[in-house]
Amino acid sequence: MSSMSSTPTAARTPVVVSLPSAAMWLVGTAVLAVLAYYFIGVDQGMTSVFGNNTVIHEFVHDARHFLGFPCH
Ligand SMILES: [Zn+2]
């Protein structure tokens, strides 16, 4: 014989997001992702973001390999 637990549980409230707000967050996230992708891929070593060095290239080196950019 099973008995139902009668302990009160907190009611779950759904997250209500309006369509324009959801679209704004989706577009903003996509723009940031594209900017991050460009930032990781643009620094090839000979064309550098911050002058004639490979600081950014070395900093994002593993991410470059993970994303398939040619390297060495
Ligand atoms: Zn490499």
N, CA, C, O and the ligand as a Tripos MOL2 file, in Angstrom:
@<TRIPOS>MOLECULE
protein
  289   287    73     0     0
PROTEIN
NO_CHARGES

@<TRIPOS>ATOM
      1 N           0.8320   -1.1730    0.0000 N.3       1 MET1
      2 CA          0.0000    0.0000    0.0000 C.3       1 MET1
      3 C           0.8860    1.2490    0.0000 C.2       1 MET1
      4 O           1.7240    1.4220    0.8850 O.2       1 MET1
      5 N           0.7040    2.0740   -0.9490 N.am      2 SER2
      6 CA          1.5160    3.2770   -1.0090 C.3       2 SER2
      7 C           0.7040    4.4640   -0.5410 C.2       2 SER2
      8 O          -0.5100    4.5420   -0.7290 O.2       2 SER2
      9 N           1.4110    5.3660    0.0650 N.am      3 SER3
     10 CA          0.7310    6.5750    0.5170 C.3       3 SER3
     11 C           1.3810    7.7830   -0.1300 C.2       3 SER3
     12 O           2.5970    7.8200   -0.3190 O.2       3 SER3
     13 N           0.5940    8.7350   -0.4570 N.am      4 MET4
     14 CA          1.1080    9.9450   -1.0700 C.3       4 MET4
     15 C           1.7350   10.8220    0.0020 C.2       4 MET4
     16 O           1.2110   10.9530    1.1080 O.2       4 MET4
     17 N           2.8620   11.4170   -0.3470 N.am      5 SER5
     18 CA          3.5060   12.3300    0.5720 C.3       5 SER5
     19 C           2.7100   13.6210    0.6370 C.2       5 SER5
     20 O           2.2980   14.1650   -0.3870 O.2       5 SER5
     21 N           2.5060   14.0900    1.8190 N.am      6 SER6
     22 CA          1.7040   15.3000    1.9600 C.3       6 SER6
     23 C           2.5470   16.5150    2.3230 C.2       6 SER6
     24 O           2.0210   17.5480    2.7350 O.2       6 SER6
     25 N           3.8640   16.3780    2.1640 N.am      7 THR7
     26 CA          4.6870   17.5470    2.4590 C.3       7 THR7
     27 C           4.5260   18.5760    1.3520 C.2       7 THR7
     28 O           4.5540   18.2290    0.1720 O.2       7 THR7
     29 N           4.3600   19.8060    1.7150 N.am      8 PRO8
     30 CA          4.1790   20.8480    0.6870 C.3       8 PRO8
     31 C           5.4720   21.1030   -0.0740 C.2       8 PRO8
     32 O           6.5600   21.1500    0.5010 O.2       8 PRO8
     33 N           5.3230   21.2600   -1.3500 N.am      9 THR9
     34 CA          6.4910   21.5800   -2.1840 C.3       9 THR9
     35 C           6.2900   22.9610   -2.7820 C.2       9 THR9
     36 O           5.1650   23.4260   -2.9630 O.2       9 THR9
     37 N           7.3890   23.5930   -3.0800 N.am     10 ALA10
     38 CA          7.3130   24.9350   -3.6670 C.3      10 ALA10
     39 C           6.7730   24.8410   -5.0830 C.2      10 ALA10
     40 O           7.1950   23.9940   -5.8710 O.2      10 ALA10
     41 N           5.8560   25.7020   -5.3850 N.am     11 ALA11
     42 CA          5.2810   25.7110   -6.7200 C.3      11 ALA11
     43 C           6.3020   26.2460   -7.7100 C.2      11 ALA11
     44 O           6.9890   27.2340   -7.4500 O.2      11 ALA11
     45 N           6.3850   25.5880   -8.8250 N.am     12 ARG12
     46 CA          7.3270   26.0320   -9.8590 C.3      12 ARG12
     47 C           6.6810   27.1160  -10.6990 C.2      12 ARG12
     48 O           5.5660   26.9660  -11.1980 O.2      12 ARG12
     49 N           7.4010   28.1960  -10.8370 N.am     13 THR13
     50 CA          6.8950   29.2700  -11.6820 C.3      13 THR13
     51 C           7.6800   29.2740  -12.9810 C.2      13 THR13
     52 O           8.9100   29.3060  -12.9600 O.2      13 THR13
     53 N           7.0000   29.2420  -14.0900 N.am     14 PRO14
     54 CA          7.7060   29.2510  -15.3680 C.3      14 PRO14
     55 C           8.3420   30.6190  -15.6340 C.2      14 PRO14
     56 O           7.8410   31.6480  -15.1820 O.2      14 PRO14
     57 N           9.4320   30.6120  -16.3610 N.am     15 VAL15
     58 CA         10.0840   31.8520  -16.7650 C.3      15 VAL15
     59 C           9.3610   32.3780  -17.9950 C.2      15 VAL15
     60 O           9.3030   31.7240  -19.0360 O.2      15 VAL15
     61 N           8.8280   33.5420  -17.8490 N.am     16 VAL16
     62 CA          8.0750   34.1360  -18.9560 C.3      16 VAL16
     63 C           8.9640   35.1620  -19.6400 C.2      16 VAL16
     64 O           9.3710   36.1480  -19.0260 O.2      16 VAL16
     65 N           9.2610   34.9330  -20.8960 N.am     17 VAL17
     66 CA         10.0990   35.8450  -21.6780 C.3      17 VAL17
     67 C           9.3080   36.2300  -22.9150 C.2      17 VAL17
     68 O           8.7800   35.3730  -23.6230 O.2      17 VAL17
     69 N           9.2370   37.5050  -23.1590 N.am     18 SER18
     70 CA          8.4930   37.9530  -24.3370 C.3      18 SER18
     71 C           9.2940   37.6470  -25.5980 C.2      18 SER18
     72 O          10.5110   37.4720  -25.5350 O.2      18 SER18
     73 N           8.6320   37.5830  -26.7120 N.am     19 LEU19
     74 CA          9.2840   37.2520  -27.9800 C.3      19 LEU19
     75 C          10.3440   38.2770  -28.3740 C.2      19 LEU19
     76 O          11.4350   37.8730  -28.7750 O.2      19 LEU19
     77 N          10.0790   39.5890  -28.2820 N.am     20 PRO20
     78 CA         11.1620   40.5410  -28.6100 C.3      20 PRO20
     79 C          12.3600   40.4140  -27.6790 C.2      20 PRO20
     80 O          13.5020   40.5470  -28.1180 O.2      20 PRO20
     81 N          12.1120   40.1610  -26.4080 N.am     21 SER21
     82 CA         13.2230   39.9990  -25.4710 C.3      21 SER21
     83 C          14.0340   38.7510  -25.7880 C.2      21 SER21
     84 O          15.2650   38.7790  -25.7640 O.2      21 SER21
     85 N          13.3440   37.6610  -26.0840 N.am     22 ALA22
     86 CA         14.0540   36.4310  -26.4380 C.3      22 ALA22
     87 C          14.8500   36.6070  -27.7160 C.2      22 ALA22
     88 O          15.9760   36.1220  -27.8260 O.2      22 ALA22
     89 N          14.2600   37.3070  -28.6930 N.am     23 ALA23
     90 CA         14.9640   37.5450  -29.9590 C.3      23 ALA23
     91 C          16.1850   38.4270  -29.7330 C.2      23 ALA23
     92 O          17.2330   38.2110  -30.3410 O.2      23 ALA23
     93 N          16.0500   39.4310  -28.8490 N.am     24 MET24
     94 CA         17.1750   40.3120  -28.5550 C.3      24 MET24
     95 C          18.3210   39.5290  -27.9130 C.2      24 MET24
     96 O          19.4800   39.7190  -28.2820 O.2      24 MET24
     97 N          18.0080   38.6450  -26.9510 N.am     25 TRP25
     98 CA         19.0480   37.8410  -26.3060 C.3      25 TRP25
     99 C          19.6880   36.8710  -27.2940 C.2      25 TRP25
    100 O          20.8990   36.6520  -27.2570 O.2      25 TRP25
    101 N          18.8780   36.2930  -28.1760 N.am     26 LEU26
    102 CA         19.4120   35.3470  -29.1550 C.3      26 LEU26
    103 C          20.3400   36.0460  -30.1400 C.2      26 LEU26
    104 O          21.4250   35.5450  -30.4370 O.2      26 LEU26
    105 N          19.9190   37.2040  -30.6470 N.am     27 VAL27
    106 CA         20.7540   37.9460  -31.5990 C.3      27 VAL27
    107 C          22.0210   38.4540  -30.9120 C.2      27 VAL27
    108 O          23.1100   38.3820  -31.4800 O.2      27 VAL27
    109 N          21.8760   38.9700  -29.6870 N.am     28 GLY28
    110 CA         23.0490   39.4500  -28.9560 C.3      28 GLY28
    111 C          24.0510   38.3530  -28.6990 C.2      28 GLY28
    112 O          25.2540   38.5640  -28.8520 O.2      28 GLY28
    113 N          23.5790   37.1850  -28.3100 N.am     29 THR29
    114 CA         24.4700   36.0560  -28.0770 C.3      29 THR29
    115 C          25.1520   35.6140  -29.3600 C.2      29 THR29
    116 O          26.3400   35.2910  -29.3550 O.2      29 THR29
    117 N          24.4080   35.5980  -30.4560 N.am     30 ALA30
    118 CA         24.9990   35.2100  -31.7440 C.3      30 ALA30
    119 C          26.0560   36.2090  -32.1770 C.2      30 ALA30
    120 O          27.1040   35.8160  -32.6890 O.2      30 ALA30
    121 N          25.7950   37.5120  -31.9770 N.am     31 VAL31
    122 CA         26.7780   38.5350  -32.3510 C.3      31 VAL31
    123 C          28.0460   38.3840  -31.5180 C.2      31 VAL31
    124 O          29.1530   38.4610  -32.0510 O.2      31 VAL31
    125 N          27.8910   38.1710  -30.2190 N.am     32 LEU32
    126 CA         29.0680   37.9760  -29.3640 C.3      32 LEU32
    127 C          29.8400   36.7210  -29.7690 C.2      32 LEU32
    128 O          31.0710   36.7170  -29.7540 O.2      32 LEU32
    129 N          29.1220   35.6580  -30.1310 N.am     33 ALA33
    130 CA         29.7960   34.4330  -30.5440 C.3      33 ALA33
    131 C          30.5660   34.6480  -31.8420 C.2      33 ALA33
    132 O          31.6840   34.1530  -31.9860 O.2      33 ALA33
    133 N          29.9820   35.3780  -32.7830 N.am     34 VAL34
    134 CA         30.6770   35.6570  -34.0480 C.3      34 VAL34
    135 C          31.9000   36.5320  -33.8010 C.2      34 VAL34
    136 O          32.9480   36.3170  -34.4100 O.2      34 VAL34
    137 N          31.7750   37.5190  -32.9110 N.am     35 LEU35
    138 CA         32.9250   38.3630  -32.5860 C.3      35 LEU35
    139 C          34.0360   37.5400  -31.9340 C.2      35 LEU35
    140 O          35.2110   37.7300  -32.2510 O.2      35 LEU35
    141 N          33.6820   36.6400  -31.0360 N.am     36 ALA36
    142 CA         34.6890   35.7910  -30.3960 C.3      36 ALA36
    143 C          35.3450   34.8810  -31.4310 C.2      36 ALA36
    144 O          36.5590   34.6760  -31.4010 O.2      36 ALA36
    145 N          34.5400   34.3340  -32.3470 N.am     37 TYR37
    146 CA         35.0790   33.4770  -33.4040 C.3      37 TYR37
    147 C          36.0440   34.2540  -34.2890 C.2      37 TYR37
    148 O          37.1070   33.7510  -34.6530 O.2      37 TYR37
    149 N          35.6650   35.4930  -34.6360 N.am     38 TYR38
    150 CA         36.5480   36.3300  -35.4540 C.3      38 TYR38
    151 C          37.8220   36.6710  -34.6900 C.2      38 TYR38
    152 O          38.9120   36.6280  -35.2600 O.2      38 TYR38
    153 N          37.7010   37.0080  -33.4170 N.am     39 PHE39
    154 CA         38.8590   37.3630  -32.6120 C.3      39 PHE39
    155 C          39.8240   36.1870  -32.5130 C.2      39 PHE39
    156 O          41.0390   36.3820  -32.5650 O.2      39 PHE39
    157 N          39.3070   34.9850  -32.3730 N.am     40 ILE40
    158 CA         40.1690   33.8080  -32.2750 C.3      40 ILE40
    159 C          40.8440   33.5280  -33.6100 C.2      40 ILE40
    160 O          41.9980   33.1020  -33.6420 O.2      40 ILE40
    161 N          40.1400   33.7610  -34.7110 N.am     41 GLY41
    162 CA         40.6760   33.3770  -36.0040 C.3      41 GLY41
    163 C          41.5170   34.4230  -36.6880 C.2      41 GLY41
    164 O          42.2890   34.0850  -37.5850 O.2      41 GLY41
    165 N          41.4020   35.7020  -36.3000 N.am     42 VAL42
    166 CA         42.0490   36.7530  -37.0760 C.3      42 VAL42
    167 C          43.5490   36.8070  -36.8290 C.2      42 VAL42
    168 O          44.3010   37.1900  -37.7250 O.2      42 VAL42
    169 N          43.9960   36.4370  -35.6520 N.am     43 ASP43
    170 CA         45.4090   36.6000  -35.3090 C.3      43 ASP43
    171 C          46.1950   35.3950  -35.8060 C.2      43 ASP43
    172 O          46.2580   34.3600  -35.1420 O.2      43 ASP43
    173 N          46.7890   35.5440  -36.9790 N.am     44 GLN44
    174 CA         47.4800   34.4210  -37.6000 C.3      44 GLN44
    175 C          48.9540   34.3580  -37.2290 C.2      44 GLN44
    176 O          49.6450   33.4160  -37.6190 O.2      44 GLN44
    177 N          49.4430   35.3320  -36.4920 N.am     45 GLY45
    178 CA         50.8640   35.3620  -36.1820 C.3      45 GLY45
    179 C          51.5680   36.4510  -36.9600 C.2      45 GLY45
    180 O          52.2840   37.2690  -36.3830 O.2      45 GLY45
    181 N          51.3640   36.4680  -38.2930 N.am     46 MET46
    182 CA         51.9990   37.5310  -39.0800 C.3      46 MET46
    183 C          51.0770   38.7400  -39.1950 C.2      46 MET46
    184 O          51.5600   39.8590  -39.3680 O.2      46 MET46
    185 N          49.7680   38.5450  -39.1040 N.am     47 THR47
    186 CA         48.8470   39.6650  -38.9810 C.3      47 THR47
    187 C          48.2990   39.6310  -37.5710 C.2      47 THR47
    188 O          47.5210   38.7440  -37.2190 O.2      47 THR47
    189 N          48.7040   40.5940  -36.7680 N.am     48 SER48
    190 CA         48.3510   40.5470  -35.3710 C.3      48 SER48
    191 C          47.4600   41.7200  -35.0070 C.2      48 SER48
    192 O          47.5080   42.7720  -35.6450 O.2      48 SER48
    193 N          46.6500   41.5320  -33.9790 N.am     49 VAL49
    194 CA         45.7350   42.5750  -33.5380 C.3      49 VAL49
    195 C          46.5090   43.6740  -32.8220 C.2      49 VAL49
    196 O          46.2890   44.8560  -33.0900 O.2      49 VAL49
    197 N          47.3920   43.3140  -31.9350 N.am     50 PHE50
    198 CA         48.1080   44.2910  -31.1070 C.3      50 PHE50
    199 C          49.5690   44.3360  -31.5250 C.2      50 PHE50
    200 O          50.4340   43.8720  -30.7830 O.2      50 PHE50
    201 N          49.8590   44.8840  -32.6930 N.am     51 GLY51
    202 CA         51.2350   45.0890  -33.0950 C.3      51 GLY51
    203 C          51.8920   43.8240  -33.6050 C.2      51 GLY51
    204 O          51.2250   42.8450  -33.9400 O.2      51 GLY51
    205 N          53.1920   43.8630  -33.6550 N.am     52 ASN52
    206 CA         53.9640   42.7720  -34.2450 C.3      52 ASN52
    207 C          54.3450   41.7490  -33.1840 C.2      52 ASN52
    208 O          55.5170   41.6070  -32.8360 O.2      52 ASN52
    209 N          53.3560   41.0490  -32.6790 N.am     53 ASN53
    210 CA         53.6420   39.9760  -31.7230 C.3      53 ASN53
    211 C          52.5840   38.8870  -31.8730 C.2      53 ASN53
    212 O          51.6130   39.0440  -32.6140 O.2      53 ASN53
    213 N          52.7830   37.8050  -31.1730 N.am     54 THR54
    214 CA         51.8520   36.6740  -31.2730 C.3      54 THR54
    215 C          51.1770   36.4000  -29.9410 C.2      54 THR54
    216 O          50.8730   35.2510  -29.6190 O.2      54 THR54
    217 N          50.9410   37.4540  -29.1660 N.am     55 VAL55
    218 CA         50.3440   37.2700  -27.8360 C.3      55 VAL55
    219 C          48.9530   36.6690  -27.9390 C.2      55 VAL55
    220 O          48.6400   35.6880  -27.2630 O.2      55 VAL55
    221 N          48.1100   37.2640  -28.7950 N.am     56 ILE56
    222 CA         46.7390   36.7630  -28.9320 C.3      56 ILE56
    223 C          46.7470   35.3690  -29.5320 C.2      56 ILE56
    224 O          45.9770   34.5050  -29.1130 O.2      56 ILE56
    225 N          47.6110   35.1450  -30.5070 N.am     57 HIS57
    226 CA         47.6930   33.8310  -31.1330 C.3      57 HIS57
    227 C          48.0240   32.7530  -30.1040 C.2      57 HIS57
    228 O          47.4040   31.6900  -30.0790 O.2      57 HIS57
    229 N          49.0020   33.0390  -29.2630 N.am     58 GLU58
    230 CA         49.3860   32.0440  -28.2610 C.3      58 GLU58
    231 C          48.3170   31.9100  -27.1860 C.2      58 GLU58
    232 O          48.1030   30.8240  -26.6470 O.2      58 GLU58
    233 N          47.6470   33.0170  -26.8730 N.am     59 PHE59
    234 CA         46.6190   32.9700  -25.8260 C.3      59 PHE59
    235 C          45.4390   32.1040  -26.2380 C.2      59 PHE59
    236 O          44.8680   31.4010  -25.4040 O.2      59 PHE59
    237 N          45.0640   32.1430  -27.5160 N.am     60 VAL60
    238 CA         43.9020   31.3800  -27.9930 C.3      60 VAL60
    239 C          44.3340   30.1960  -28.8550 C.2      60 VAL60
    240 O          43.5650   29.7230  -29.6920 O.2      60 VAL60
    241 N          45.5430   29.7250  -28.6550 N.am     61 HIS61
    242 CA         46.1060   28.6940  -29.5180 C.3      61 HIS61
    243 C          45.2700   27.4110  -29.5120 C.2      61 HIS61
    244 O          44.9510   26.8800  -30.5760 O.2      61 HIS61
    245 N          44.9190   26.9180  -28.3490 N.am     62 ASP62
    246 CA         44.1540   25.6770  -28.2770 C.3      62 ASP62
    247 C          42.7470   25.8600  -28.8370 C.2      62 ASP62
    248 O          42.1900   24.9490  -29.4500 O.2      62 ASP62
    249 N          42.1830   27.0360  -28.6230 N.am     63 ALA63
    250 CA         40.8630   27.3080  -29.1900 C.3      63 ALA63
    251 C          40.9350   27.3310  -30.7060 C.2      63 ALA63
    252 O          40.0040   26.8830  -31.3760 O.2      63 ALA63
    253 N          42.0330   27.8490  -31.2570 N.am     64 ARG64
    254 CA         42.2040   27.8490  -32.7100 C.3      64 ARG64
    255 C          42.2200   26.4220  -33.2500 C.2      64 ARG64
    256 O          41.5640   26.1210  -34.2470 O.2      64 ARG64
    257 N          42.9690   25.5510  -32.5890 N.am     65 HIS65
    258 CA         43.0150   24.1650  -33.0430 C.3      65 HIS65
    259 C          41.6480   23.5000  -32.8940 C.2      65 HIS65
    260 O          41.2320   22.7270  -33.7570 O.2      65 HIS65
    261 N          40.9590   23.8000  -31.8080 N.am     66 PHE66
    262 CA         39.6390   23.2150  -31.5850 C.3      66 PHE66
    263 C          38.6630   23.6320  -32.6730 C.2      66 PHE66
    264 O          37.8220   22.8340  -33.0890 O.2      66 PHE66
    265 N          38.7650   24.8870  -33.1450 N.am     67 LEU67
    266 CA         37.8380   25.3910  -34.1600 C.3      67 LEU67
    267 C          38.3070   25.0830  -35.5780 C.2      67 LEU67
    268 O          37.5840   25.3680  -36.5330 O.2      67 LEU67
    269 N          39.4870   24.5140  -35.7390 N.am     68 GLY68
    270 CA         39.9310   24.0760  -37.0510 C.3      68 GLY68
    271 C          40.6920   25.1010  -37.8430 C.2      68 GLY68
    272 O          40.8780   24.9160  -39.0450 O.2      68 GLY68
    273 N          41.1450   26.1820  -37.2260 N.am     69 PHE69
    274 CA         41.9600   27.1330  -37.9590 C.3      69 PHE69
    275 C          43.3370   26.5430  -38.2120 C.2      69 PHE69
    276 O          43.8840   25.8670  -37.3410 O.2      69 PHE69
    277 N          43.9130   26.7880  -39.3950 N.am     70 PRO70
    278 CA         45.2590   26.2880  -39.6610 C.3      70 PRO70
    279 C          46.2670   27.0500  -38.8140 C.2      70 PRO70
    280 O          46.1140   28.2400  -38.5410 O.2      70 PRO70
    281 N          47.3020   26.3210  -38.4080 N.am     71 CYS71
    282 CA         48.2440   26.9580  -37.4940 C.3      71 CYS71
    283 C          49.6690   26.5770  -37.8520 C.2      71 CYS71
    284 O          50.3300   27.3070  -38.5900 O.2      71 CYS71
    285 N          50.1480   25.4730  -37.3570 N.am     72 HIS72
    286 CA         51.5360   25.0960  -37.5810 C.3      72 HIS72
    287 C          51.6070   23.6720  -38.0870 C.2      72 HIS72
    288 O          52.6980   23.1610  -38.3380 O.2      72 HIS72
    289 ZN         49.0520   25.3920  -33.2590 Zn       73 ZN73
@<TRIPOS>BOND
     1     1     2 1
     2     2     3 1
     3     3     4 2
     4     3     5 am
     5     5     6 1
     6     6     7 1
     7     7     8 2
     8     7     9 am
     9     9    10 1
    10    10    11 1
    11    11    12 2
    12    11    13 am
    13    13    14 1
    14    14    15 1
    15    15    16 2
    16    15    17 am
    17    17    18 1
    18    18    19 1
    19    19    20 2
    20    19    21 am
    21    21    22 1
    22    22    23 1
    23    23    24 2
    24    23    25 am
    25    25    26 1
    26    26    27 1
    27    27    28 2
    28    27    29 am
    29    29    30 1
    30    30    31 1
    31    31    32 2
    32    31    33 am
    33    33    34 1
    34    34    35 1
    35    35    36 2
    36    35    37 am
    37    37    38 1
    38    38    39 1
    39    39    40 2
    40    39    41 am
    41    41    42 1
    42    42    43 1
    43    43    44 2
    44    43    45 am
    45    45    46 1
    46    46    47 1
    47    47    48 2
    48    47    49 am
    49    49    50 1
    50    50    51 1
    51    51    52 2
    52    51    53 am
    53    53    54 1
    54    54    55 1
    55    55    56 2
    56    55    57 am
    57    57    58 1
    58    58    59 1
    59    59    60 2
    60    59    61 am
    61    61    62 1
    62    62    63 1
    63    63    64 2
    64    63    65 am
    65    65    66 1
    66    66    67 1
    67    67    68 2
    68    67    69 am
    69    69    70 1
    70    70    71 1
    71    71    72 2
    72    71    73 am
    73    73    74 1
    74    74    75 1
    75    75    76 2
    76    75    77 am
    77    77    78 1
    78    78    79 1
    79    79    80 2
    80    79    81 am
    81    81    82 1
    82    82    83 1
    83    83    84 2
    84    83    85 am
    85    85    86 1
    86    86    87 1
    87    87    88 2
    88    87    89 am
    89    89    90 1
    90    90    91 1
    91    91    92 2
    92    91    93 am
    93    93    94 1
    94    94    95 1
    95    95    96 2
    96    95    97 am
    97    97    98 1
    98    98    99 1
    99    99   100 2
   100    99   101 am
   101   101   102 1
   102   102   103 1
   103   103   104 2
   104   103   105 am
   105   105   106 1
   106   106   107 1
   107   107   108 2
   108   107   109 am
   109   109   110 1
   110   110   111 1
   111   111   112 2
   112   111   113 am
   113   113   114 1
   114   114   115 1
   115   115   116 2
   116   115   117 am
   117   117   118 1
   118   118   119 1
   119   119   120 2
   120   119   121 am
   121   121   122 1
   122   122   123 1
   123   123   124 2
   124   123   125 am
   125   125   126 1
   126   126   127 1
   127   127   128 2
   128   127   129 am
   129   129   130 1
   130   130   131 1
   131   131   132 2
   132   131   133 am
   133   133   134 1
   134   134   135 1
   135   135   136 2
   136   135   137 am
   137   137   138 1
   138   138   139 1
   139   139   140 2
   140   139   141 am
   141   141   142 1
   142   142   143 1
   143   143   144 2
   144   143   145 am
   145   145   146 1
   146   146   147 1
   147   147   148 2
   148   147   149 am
   149   149   150 1
   150   150   151 1
   151   151   152 2
   152   151   153 am
   153   153   154 1
   154   154   155 1
   155   155   156 2
   156   155   157 am
   157   157   158 1
   158   158   159 1
   159   159   160 2
   160   159   161 am
   161   161   162 1
   162   162   163 1
   163   163   164 2
   164   163   165 am
   165   165   166 1
   166   166   167 1
   167   167   168 2
   168   167   169 am
   169   169   170 1
   170   170   171 1
   171   171   172 2
   172   171   173 am
   173   173   174 1
   174   174   175 1
   175   175   176 2
   176   175   177 am
   177   177   178 1
   178   178   179 1
   179   179   180 2
   180   179   181 am
   181   181   182 1
   182   182   183 1
   183   183   184 2
   184   183   185 am
   185   185   186 1
   186   186   187 1
   187   187   188 2
   188   187   189 am
   189   189   190 1
   190   190   191 1
   191   191   192 2
   192   191   193 am
   193   193   194 1
   194   194   195 1
   195   195   196 2
   196   195   197 am
   197   197   198 1
   198   198   199 1
   199   199   200 2
   200   199   201 am
   201   201   202 1
   202   202   203 1
   203   203   204 2
   204   203   205 am
   205   205   206 1
   206   206   207 1
   207   207   208 2
   208   207   209 am
   209   209   210 1
   210   210   211 1
   211   211   212 2
   212   211   213 am
   213   213   214 1
   214   214   215 1
   215   215   216 2
   216   215   217 am
   217   217   218 1
   218   218   219 1
   219   219   220 2
   220   219   221 am
   221   221   222 1
   222   222   223 1
   223   223   224 2
   224   223   225 am
   225   225   226 1
   226   226   227 1
   227   227   228 2
   228   227   229 am
   229   229   230 1
   230   230   231 1
   231   231   232 2
   232   231   233 am
   233   233   234 1
   234   234   235 1
   235   235   236 2
   236   235   237 am
   237   237   238 1
   238   238   239 1
   239   239   240 2
   240   239   241 am
   241   241   242 1
   242   242   243 1
   243   243   244 2
   244   243   245 am
   245   245   246 1
   246   246   247 1
   247   247   248 2
   248   247   249 am
   249   249   250 1
   250   250   251 1
   251   251   252 2
   252   251   253 am
   253   253   254 1
   254   254   255 1
   255   255   256 2
   256   255   257 am
   257   257   258 1
   258   258   259 1
   259   259   260 2
   260   259   261 am
   261   261   262 1
   262   262   263 1
   263   263   264 2
   264   263   265 am
   265   265   266 1
   266   266   267 1
   267   267   268 2
   268   267   269 am
   269   269   270 1
   270   270   271 1
   271   271   272 2
   272   271   273 am
   273   273   274 1
   274   274   275 1
   275   275   276 2
   276   275   277 am
   277   277   278 1
   278   278   279 1
   279   279   280 2
   280   279   281 am
   281   281   282 1
   282   282   283 1
   283   283   284 2
   284   283   285 am
   285   285   286 1
   286   286   287 1
   287   287   288 2
@<TRIPOS>SUBSTRUCTURE
     1 MET1         2 RESIDUE 1 A MET
     2 SER2         6 RESIDUE 1 A SER
     3 SER3        10 RESIDUE 1 A SER
     4 MET4        14 RESIDUE 1 A MET
     5 SER5        18 RESIDUE 1 A SER
     6 SER6        22 RESIDUE 1 A SER
     7 THR7        26 RESIDUE 1 A THR
     8 PRO8        30 RESIDUE 1 A PRO
     9 THR9        34 RESIDUE 1 A THR
    10 ALA10       38 RESIDUE 1 A ALA
    11 ALA11       42 RESIDUE 1 A ALA
    12 ARG12       46 RESIDUE 1 A ARG
    13 THR13       50 RESIDUE 1 A THR
    14 PRO14       54 RESIDUE 1 A PRO
    15 VAL15       58 RESIDUE 1 A VAL
    16 VAL16       62 RESIDUE 1 A VAL
    17 VAL17       66 RESIDUE 1 A VAL
    18 SER18       70 RESIDUE 1 A SER
    19 LEU19       74 RESIDUE 1 A LEU
    20 PRO20       78 RESIDUE 1 A PRO
    21 SER21       82 RESIDUE 1 A SER
    22 ALA22       86 RESIDUE 1 A ALA
    23 ALA23       90 RESIDUE 1 A ALA
    24 MET24       94 RESIDUE 1 A MET
    25 TRP25       98 RESIDUE 1 A TRP
    26 LEU26      102 RESIDUE 1 A LEU
    27 VAL27      106 RESIDUE 1 A VAL
    28 GLY28      110 RESIDUE 1 A GLY
    29 THR29      114 RESIDUE 1 A THR
    30 ALA30      118 RESIDUE 1 A ALA
    31 VAL31      122 RESIDUE 1 A VAL
    32 LEU32      126 RESIDUE 1 A LEU
    33 ALA33      130 RESIDUE 1 A ALA
    34 VAL34      134 RESIDUE 1 A VAL
    35 LEU35      138 RESIDUE 1 A LEU
    36 ALA36      142 RESIDUE 1 A ALA
    37 TYR37      146 RESIDUE 1 A TYR
    38 TYR38      150 RESIDUE 1 A TYR
    39 PHE39      154 RESIDUE 1 A PHE
    40 ILE40      158 RESIDUE 1 A ILE
    41 GLY41      162 RESIDUE 1 A GLY
    42 VAL42      166 RESIDUE 1 A VAL
    43 ASP43      170 RESIDUE 1 A ASP
    44 GLN44      174 RESIDUE 1 A GLN
    45 GLY45      178 RESIDUE 1 A GLY
    46 MET46      182 RESIDUE 1 A MET
    47 THR47      186 RESIDUE 1 A THR
    48 SER48      190 RESIDUE 1 A SER
    49 VAL49      194 RESIDUE 1 A VAL
    50 PHE50      198 RESIDUE 1 A PHE
    51 GLY51      202 RESIDUE 1 A GLY
    52 ASN52      206 RESIDUE 1 A ASN
    53 ASN53      210 RESIDUE 1 A ASN
    54 THR54      214 RESIDUE 1 A THR
    55 VAL55      218 RESIDUE 1 A VAL
    56 ILE56      222 RESIDUE 1 A ILE
    57 HIS57      226 RESIDUE 1 A HIS
    58 GLU58      230 RESIDUE 1 A GLU
    59 PHE59      234 RESIDUE 1 A PHE
    60 VAL60      238 RESIDUE 1 A VAL
    61 HIS61      242 RESIDUE 1 A HIS
    62 ASP62      246 RESIDUE 1 A ASP
    63 ALA63      250 RESIDUE 1 A ALA
    64 ARG64      254 RESIDUE 1 A ARG
    65 HIS65      258 RESIDUE 1 A HIS
    66 PHE66      262 RESIDUE 1 A PHE
    67 LEU67      266 RESIDUE 1 A LEU
    68 GLY68      270 RESIDUE 1 A GLY
    69 PHE69      274 RESIDUE 1 A PHE
    70 PRO70      278 RESIDUE 1 A PRO
    71 CYS71      282 RESIDUE 1 A CYS
    72 HIS72      286 RESIDUE 1 A HIS
    73 ZN73       289 GROUP 0 **** ****
